[in-house]
Amino acid sequence: MPFWLQLIACINPLTYAIEIIRHVNIIGQISWHNNIIITKYFTINIEGGIIILLIVNIISFVIIKKVLQYKYN
């Protein structure tokens, strides 16, 4: 994959979920320190992928809460 496309894919949180599922299906076990995304400048393991997904979820809940409060007040 070209470098510029790797950067765009790494911004998408769905990439992390898909790579974790793909890794578990291929390997058959969860090892927190296995690398799932390897690029020129950084690598992400399963633990890092789950942390990224949790942070995105928390940010999404906070934004949605503020939008709903604004809309219904």
N, C-alpha and C positions, 0 to 999 in steps of 0.2 A: 504494500500500500504506500503511495507517495506520502512524504512527510507532512505536507499541508493537509492531506485528508486524515492523517493520524491525529493531528491537532483538533480537527473538527469532531472526529469520533470520540476523542477523550473528553470533550465538553458535554456530550450526550450521556446522561446518567444510565440510560438503557444499555449502553455498551458494557458497563460494569456488571449489571445483572446477567446479561447474556453470556459474558465471558466466564462468570462464576459457574453458571449452570452448565455451560459447555465443558469446562474443566472437570467438574464433578462427574459428568456423564462419561467422559473419556477415561479419566483416571479411576473412577469408582470410589473415591474416598475424599474427604475434606482434610486438607493439610493447610493450616493458616498461613504458612510461609511459602507456598508455591506461587511462583510468578504467573499472573494471568495476562498482564499487558506489559509488553516490553517495547519501548520506543528508544529513539536515539538519546533522549535526555533523561528519562526516568523509567522505572519499572514499578508496577503495582501488583501486590500480592492479594490473596483473597481477603485477608484482614483489612487491608487498605481499601479494597473495593466495597466491603460492607460498611466501613466508616464513611466513605463518600456517599453511599446510598442513604445512610442514616442522616447525615448532615443535610442532604437534599430534601429528605422527607421533613425534617424539622423546619427548615426554611420555608418549604411549601405550606406546612400547617400554619406557621406564623403569618404568612402573606394572606392565605385564605381567611384566617380569623379576622385580620384587619379589614379585608375587603367586605366580608359579611357584616362586621360591625358597622362599617361605614354605610353599607347599603340599607341596613335595617334599622338604623337609628334615626 
